[in-house]
């Protein structure tokens, strides 16, 4: 009983570590380029390489956790992340920094594994609320990561401070995983679909390169178009291979089954909305008003503490109370309500952003949306998969969220660079207005996706995730038996 009491806070810290690793580097790419004497484009690979490693490694790690146990895989992932964090903190070479960020990229698997641990260990009556708090921590942690970066790199301080802080986070997380996560005997058999993993890795790698490097290479360049076309072809080959595999890494049903598809679409646009809020707000408030006629001429520290921290703090509260809402109304309704709240927040800041209080208020409202959405989504997802496939299902969902954040980052960066005030490198105000309206559109899509999820009753939504031994996913015809290849 005592171990269960410390399990949720411990897993929340582990997920907070992941969120910090995701966002801490975002504001200091320019600083890294200056201090290492490389171009901003080259320094941008500290973000790109991290995301590439994440999308390739996450589904494989999720499958390994399902097969070999969550605790050993969790410890293994944190050990790799610690090695990457130490390398990034010690090196003064861009190449080795990128290698360190690749190793840190496997941290994206921490969230789906943590959710799977909760499903194994928590009693049914506490599972919904526990997953809501854990999921909300992911959204909130991203904001705190940006705040911590602002505190550590104020006035052009050495960027290595950021990576030393990640070392400290990972050491504590590793201790928590070692002493606080219970060991369970292996309960499921099977193997890893390595050929499927390789084909999926090639597909994601090429498509992700086209997405993240399109601006640098040129959207119409041979490299960008070539990566996109070959990636699509590789994806088609992977799809056909997985349909014929006895134990596919990612069963096609996991991507086409109606409720799962709608949940992943919602996750994609939640990721877009979250990063539009982070990046657009951060860039907007740092814009020099004397040059642009808008903005607040804030430095990184002010942008983090004054404008981002209040929203992150309110997001913590929203994450804590979201479990009660999910139990009372069901995750689908909570997701819809959260997305409507986010829509109003984005529309408000798109129309009113001349005063500090307006940006802070919008940030608080939008962070409520992110926390509620991240709390609801895993409950919707786990209602559709068996307990033995929790890890890989959440891994796919994590990839979708990562793609959403990357779309937001790449698109916003491109548009900010394209539409600038004459004879300056400062973006026009209309770009930010459009970005905030795009965030509102993302929230609208989340609402539509949630409405498309056909659920029975709020009670079913809230309790189905607590069924630890559900062999047949909801939607399987009565009287039929799901085979191992279709239970995902």
C-alpha positions in Angstrom: 0.0 0.0 0.0 2.8 2.4 0.9 4.5 1.7 -2.4 1.3 2.6 -4.3 1.2 5.9 -2.4 4.7 6.9 -3.7 4.3 5.3 -7.1 2.2 8.1 -8.6 4.3 11.0 -7.4 7.4 9.1 -8.6 6.0 8.4 -12.0 4.9 12.1 -12.2 8.5 13.1 -11.6 9.7 10.8 -14.3 7.2 12.2 -16.8 8.2 15.8 -15.6 11.7 14.8 -16.5 10.6 13.9 -20.0 8.7 17.1 -20.5 11.7 19.2 -19.3 14.0 17.3 -21.7 11.5 18.1 -24.5 11.3 21.8 -24.1 14.4 23.1 -22.3 16.4 23.3 -25.5 13.8 25.1 -27.5 14.6 28.7 -26.3 18.4 28.3 -26.4 19.1 27.1 -30.0 20.4 30.5 -30.9 22.5 30.6 -27.8 24.0 27.2 -28.6 24.9 28.4 -32.1 26.6 31.5 -30.8 28.5 29.8 -28.0 29.7 26.9 -30.2 30.4 29.2 -33.2 28.0 27.5 -35.6 25.1 28.6 -37.7 21.5 28.6 -36.3 20.6 26.0 -38.9 23.4 23.7 -37.7 22.4 24.3 -34.1 18.8 23.4 -35.0 19.9 19.8 -35.3 19.9 19.6 -31.5 16.1 19.7 -31.8 15.8 17.7 -35.0 18.0 14.8 -34.0 16.2 14.5 -30.7 12.8 14.3 -32.4 14.1 11.8 -35.0 15.4 9.5 -32.3 12.1 9.8 -30.5 9.9 8.8 -33.4 12.1 5.9 -34.3 12.8 4.4 -30.8 9.4 5.0 -29.1 7.3 2.2 -30.6 10.1 -0.4 -30.3 10.7 0.5 -26.6 6.9 0.4 -26.0 6.8 -3.2 -27.4 9.9 -4.2 -25.4 8.2 -2.9 -22.2 5.0 -5.0 -23.1 7.2 -8.1 -23.6 9.9 -7.9 -21.0 8.4 -5.8 -18.2 8.0 -2.1 -17.6 10.5 -1.7 -14.8 13.7 -3.1 -16.5 12.9 -1.2 -19.7 12.1 2.0 -17.8 15.5 1.7 -16.0 17.3 1.0 -19.3 15.7 4.0 -21.0 16.7 6.3 -18.1 20.3 5.0 -18.2 20.6 5.8 -21.9 19.1 9.2 -21.3 21.5 9.9 -18.4 24.5 9.0 -20.7 23.1 11.4 -23.3 22.6 14.2 -20.7 26.1 13.8 -19.4 27.6 13.9 -22.9 25.6 17.0 -23.7 26.7 18.7 -20.5 30.4 17.9 -21.0 31.0 18.4 -24.7 31.9 21.6 -26.5 31.4 19.9 -29.9 28.2 20.3 -31.9 28.6 16.7 -33.2 28.8 15.2 -29.8 26.1 17.5 -28.5 23.8 16.1 -31.3 24.8 12.5 -30.3 23.8 13.3 -26.7 20.5 14.7 -27.9 19.9 11.5 -29.9 20.4 9.5 -26.7 18.1 11.8 -24.8 15.5 11.2 -27.5 14.6 7.8 -26.2 13.1 9.6 -23.2 9.9 10.0 -25.2 9.2 6.4 -24.3 9.0 7.2 -20.6 5.4 8.5 -20.8 3.8 5.4 -22.4 5.7 3.1 -20.1 4.7 5.1 -17.1 1.0 4.9 -18.1 1.4 1.1 -18.6 2.9 0.8 -15.1 -0.1 2.6 -13.7 -2.4 0.3 -15.4 -0.6 -2.7 -13.9 -0.3 -1.3 -10.4 -3.1 1.0 -9.5 -6.4 -0.3 -8.1 -9.4 0.3 -10.5 -11.0 3.0 -8.4 -7.8 5.1 -8.5 -6.7 4.4 -12.0 -8.6 7.1 -13.9 -7.5 9.9 -11.6 -3.9 8.7 -11.5 -3.7 8.6 -15.3 -5.2 12.1 -15.4 -2.6 13.5 -13.1 0.2 11.7 -14.8 -0.9 12.9 -18.3 -1.5 16.4 -17.1 2.1 16.5 -15.8 3.3 16.0 -19.3 1.6 19.2 -20.5 2.5 21.2 -17.5 6.1 20.0 -17.5 6.7 21.5 -20.9 5.9 25.0 -19.5 8.2 24.5 -16.5 11.0 23.4 -18.8 10.8 26.7 -20.6 10.7 28.6 -17.3 13.8 26.7 -16.0 15.7 27.5 -19.2 14.9 31.2 -18.7 16.2 31.1 -15.2 19.4 29.3 -16.1 20.4 31.2 -19.2 19.5 34.7 -18.2 22.0 37.4 -19.5 23.6 34.9 -22.0 24.8 32.4 -19.4 26.5 29.2 -20.5 24.0 26.8 -22.1 25.7 23.8 -20.5 23.8 24.8 -17.3 20.6 23.5 -18.9 22.1 20.1 -19.6 23.6 19.8 -16.1 20.1 20.4 -14.8 18.8 17.6 -17.0 21.5 15.3 -15.5 20.2 16.1 -12.0 16.6 15.4 -13.1 17.5 12.1 -14.7 19.6 10.9 -11.7 16.6 11.4 -9.4 14.2 9.8 -12.0 16.5 6.8 -12.2 16.6 6.4 -8.4 12.8 6.6 -8.4 12.5 3.9 -11.1 15.0 1.6 -9.3 13.4 1.8 -5.8 9.9 2.9 -6.4 8.6 0.9 -9.4 7.7 -2.7 -8.5 9.0 -5.6 -10.5 6.5 -7.9 -12.1 7.2 -11.3 -13.6 6.9 -11.5 -17.4 3.3 -12.3 -18.2 3.1 -12.1 -22.0 5.0 -13.9 -24.8 6.0 -12.9 -28.2 8.8 -11.2 -30.0 9.6 -7.8 -31.4 8.8 -7.3 -35.1 12.2 -6.0 -36.0 11.6 -5.9 -39.8 8.4 -3.9 -39.1 10.4 -1.7 -36.8 13.1 -1.1 -39.4 10.5 -0.2 -42.1 8.6 2.1 -39.7 11.9 3.7 -38.7 12.8 4.5 -42.4 9.3 5.8 -43.0 9.3 8.1 -40.0 12.9 9.2 -40.5 12.3 10.3 -44.1 8.9 12.0 -43.5 10.3 13.7 -40.4 13.3 15.0 -42.3 11.0 16.4 -45.0 8.9 18.1 -42.3 11.7 19.5 -40.1 14.3 20.4 -42.8 11.9 21.6 -45.5 12.6 25.3 -44.6 16.3 24.8 -44.6 16.5 22.7 -47.8 13.6 24.5 -49.5 10.1 23.1 -49.6 10.4 22.5 -53.4 14.0 21.1 -53.3 14.9 17.6 -54.5 15.9 16.6 -51.0 12.6 17.6 -49.4 10.4 16.2 -52.1 12.6 13.1 -52.4 12.4 12.4 -48.6 8.6 12.9 -48.7 8.0 10.6 -51.7 10.4 7.8 -50.5 8.9 8.1 -47.0 5.4 7.6 -48.4 6.5 4.6 -50.4 8.3 3.1 -47.4 5.2 3.6 -45.4 3.1 1.8 -47.9 5.5 -1.2 -47.8 5.5 -1.1 -44.0 1.6 -1.1 -44.0 1.4 -4.1 -46.2 4.1 -6.0 -44.3 2.4 -5.3 -41.0 -1.0 -6.6 -42.3 0.7 -10.0 -43.0 2.9 -10.2 -39.9 1.9 -12.7 -37.2 2.9 -10.3 -34.4 3.1 -6.8 -35.9 4.9 -4.0 -34.1 1.9 -1.8 -34.7 -1.2 -3.6 -35.9 -2.9 -1.7 -38.8 -6.1 -1.9 -36.7 -4.4 0.4 -34.1 -4.3 3.1 -36.8 -7.7 2.5 -38.5 -10.0 1.4 -35.8 -12.5 4.3 -35.5 -12.1 5.4 -31.8 -8.4 4.9 -31.9 -8.0 6.9 -35.1 -10.1 9.7 -33.7 -8.1 9.7 -30.4 -4.9 9.9 -32.3 -6.2 12.7 -34.5 -7.2 14.6 -31.4 -3.7 14.0 -29.9 -2.1 15.4 -33.1 -4.0 18.6 -32.8 -3.5 18.9 -29.0 0.2 18.7 -29.7 -0.1 21.4 -32.4 -2.1 23.7 -30.0 0.3 23.2 -27.1 3.4 24.2 -29.1 1.7 27.1 -30.9 1.0 28.4 -27.4 4.5 27.9 -26.1 6.4 29.2 -29.2 4.1 32.0 -30.4 3.8 33.4 -26.9 7.5 33.2 -26.2 8.5 34.8 -29.5 5.8 37.4 -29.4 6.6 38.8 -25.9 10.4 38.9 -26.8 9.7 41.0 -29.9 11.2 44.6 -29.5 8.3 47.0 -29.5 10.5 49.9 -30.7 11.1 48.0 -33.9 7.9 46.1 -34.5 5.3 48.3 -32.9 4.1 45.3 -30.9 5.5 42.9 -28.4 7.0 43.5 -24.9 10.8 43.5 -25.5 11.1 40.7 -22.9 14.2 38.7 -22.4 14.2 34.9 -22.1 13.9 35.1 -18.3 11.0 37.5 -18.4 9.2 35.5 -21.1 9.5 32.4 -19.0 8.7 33.7 -15.5 6.2 36.4 -16.3 4.3 35.1 -19.2 4.7 31.3 -19.2 4.9 30.3 -15.5 1.3 31.4 -14.5 -0.2 29.1 -17.1 2.1 26.2 -16.1 1.1 26.6 -12.5 -2.6 26.6 -13.3 -2.0 23.6 -15.5 -0.9 21.7 -12.4 -4.1 22.4 -10.7 -6.1 21.4 -13.8 -4.2 18.2 -14.0 -4.9 17.3 -10.3 -8.7 17.9 -10.6 -9.1 16.5 -14.1 -9.5 12.9 -12.7 -12.6 13.9 -10.8 -14.1 15.4 -14.0 -13.3 12.3 -16.0 -14.9 10.0 -13.4 -18.0 12.2 -13.3 -18.5 12.9 -17.0 -16.2 10.6 -18.9 -13.0 11.4 -20.8 -14.7 12.2 -24.0 -16.8 15.0 -22.5 -13.7 16.3 -20.6 -11.7 16.4 -23.9 -14.5 18.3 -25.6 -14.9 20.8 -22.8 -11.1 21.3 -22.6 -10.9 21.9 -26.4 -13.7 24.5 -26.2 -11.9 26.3 -23.4 -8.7 26.3 -25.5 -10.6 27.6 -28.5 -11.8 30.6 -26.5 -8.3 31.2 -25.1 -6.7 31.3 -28.6 -9.4 33.5 -30.1 -9.0 35.9 -27.2 -5.3 36.3 -27.6 -5.6 36.5 -31.4 -7.9 39.5 -30.9 -6.4 41.1 -27.8 -2.6 41.0 -27.2 -1.6 44.6 -26.5 -1.3 44.2 -22.7 0.7 41.8 -20.5 -2.5 40.6 -18.6 -4.0 39.5 -21.9 -1.1 37.2 -22.7 -1.0 35.8 -19.2 -4.8 35.2 -19.1 -4.7 33.5 -22.5 -1.8 31.3 -21.4 -3.7 30.2 -18.3 -6.8 29.3 -20.3 -4.8 27.4 -22.9 -2.8 25.5 -20.4 -6.1 24.4 -18.8 -7.0 23.0 -22.2 -3.7 21.2 -22.6 -3.9 19.6 -19.1 -7.5 18.5 -19.5 -6.8 17.1 -22.9 -3.7 15.2 -21.9 -5.6 13.8 -18.9 -8.5 12.6 -21.1 -6.7 11.1 -24.1 -5.0 8.1 -22.4 -8.3 7.1 -20.8 -9.9 7.1 -24.3 -7.0 5.2 -25.7 -6.8 2.5 -23.1 -10.5 1.9 -23.4 -9.8 0.5 -26.8 -6.7 -1.8 -26.2 -6.0 -4.8 -24.0 -3.7 -4.4 -21.0 -0.9 -6.4 -22.8 -0.7 -3.8 -25.6 -0.9 -0.7 -23.5 2.8 0.2 -24.0 2.9 0.1 -27.8 -0.6 1.8 -28.1 0.6 4.7 -26.0 3.9 4.8 -27.9 2.0 5.3 -31.2 0.0 8.0 -29.5 3.2 9.6 -28.2 4.6 9.6 -31.8 1.5 11.3 -33.0 1.8 14.0 -30.4 5.5 14.5 -31.3 4.5 14.9 -34.9 2.0 17.5 -33.9 4.5 19.6 -32.0 7.0 19.3 -34.9 4.4 20.5 -37.4 3.7 23.5 -35.2 7.3 24.3 -34.6 8.4 23.9 -38.3 5.4 25.8 -39.7 5.6 28.7 -37.2 9.3 29.1 -37.7 8.9 29.1 -41.5 6.1 31.6 -41.5 7.9 33.9 -39.0 10.9 34.0 -41.3 8.9 34.5 -44.5 6.7 37.5 -43.5 8.9 40.1 -41.9 8.8 43.9 -41.5 10.7 45.6 -44.2 14.5 45.8 -43.7 14.3 43.8 -40.5 14.2 40.1 -39.4 11.2 40.7 -37.2 8.0 39.0 -38.1 4.8 41.0 -38.8 2.2 41.1 -36.2 -0.3 39.5 -38.5 1.8 36.3 -38.4 1.2 35.9 -34.7 -2.5 36.7 -35.1 -2.7 34.0 -37.7 -0.8 31.6 -35.5 -3.2 32.1 -32.6 -6.2 31.6 -34.9 -4.4 28.4 -36.1 -4.3 27.3 -32.4 -8.1 27.9 -32.2 -8.6 25.9 -35.4 -6.6 23.0 -33.8 -8.9 23.1 -30.8 -11.9 23.0 -33.1 -10.5 19.9 -34.8 -10.0 18.3 -31.4 -13.7 18.9 -30.6 -14.7 17.3 -33.9 -12.4 14.3 -33.3 -13.8 13.8 -29.8 -17.3 13.9 -31.2 -16.4 11.2 -33.7 -15.4 8.8 -30.8 -18.4 6.6 -30.4 -18.7 5.7 -26.7 -21.5 4.2 -24.9 -21.8 6.0 -21.5 -19.6 8.1 -19.3 -19.5 5.2 -16.8 -18.2 2.9 -19.6 -15.5 5.4 -20.6 -14.4 5.8 -17.0 -14.3 2.2 -16.0 -13.1 0.4 -19.1 -9.6 1.5 -18.5 -9.6 -0.3 -15.2 -10.3 -3.7 -16.8 -6.8 -5.0 -16.5 -7.6 -8.2 -18.4 -9.6 -7.2 -21.4 -8.6 -9.6 -24.1 -11.0 -8.3 -26.7 -11.0 -4.6 -27.6 -14.3 -2.8 -27.6 -15.8 -3.0 -31.1 -15.0 -6.7 -31.6 -18.2 -8.5 -32.7 -19.9 -10.5 -30.0 -19.0 -14.1 -29.9 -15.7 -13.6 -31.7 -12.2 -14.0 -30.2 -9.4 -11.5 -30.9 -6.2 -13.1 -32.0 -2.8 -11.8 -30.6 -2.3 -9.8 -33.8 -5.5 -8.0 -33.6 -5.8 -7.2 -29.9 -3.7 -4.1 -30.4 
